[in-house]
Amino acid sequence: MHAAVVLLVLILTYAGMAAGRIAWLRVDRTGIALLFAMMIISAQLAESGFIHLCARTITDSRRGTAALPALIRALPLLPQG
């Protein structure tokens, strides 16, 4: 079953990359490849428990979820280093 799902995702990805040549489709092959890579990375982060750890850390903090919107708004303002 697992191998069939992997094969289906692979086929759909290549079909999407091939369909990127059609003029009325806005997403090109590079965009589809980047989206696919982001799906793999997010799936690996979820599988490893990192997303659960982040959610638990945010909800267990003293400020709780009330500070989350302010934190998200402040992230682009932090110095890049």
MORAUR-V688677 format. One record per residue. SS is DSSP state (H for helix, E for strand, L for the rest). PSI is psi as a letter, one per 30 degrees, with the letter a starting at -180 (999 if undefined). Layout:
[[SS:PSI] [SS:PSI]]
This chain:
[[L:e] [H:e] [H:e] [H:e] [H:e] [H:e] [H:e] [H:e] [H:e] [H:e] [H:e] [H:e] [H:e] [H:e] [H:e] [H:e] [H:e] [H:e] [H:f] [L:f] [L:f] [L:k] [L:e] [L:f] [L:k] [L:f] [L:k] [L:a] [H:e] [H:e] [H:e] [H:e] [H:e] [H:e] [H:e] [H:e] [H:e] [H:e] [H:e] [H:e] [H:e] [H:e] [H:e] [H:e] [H:e] [H:e] [H:e] [H:f] [L:g] [H:e] [H:e] [H:e] [H:e] [H:e] [H:e] [H:e] [H:e] [H:e] [H:f] [H:f] [L:l] [L:e] [L:f] [H:a] [H:f] [H:e] [H:f] [H:e] [H:e] [H:e] [H:e] [H:e] [H:e] [H:f] [H:e] [L:f] [L:f] [L:k] [L:k] [L:k] [L:999]]
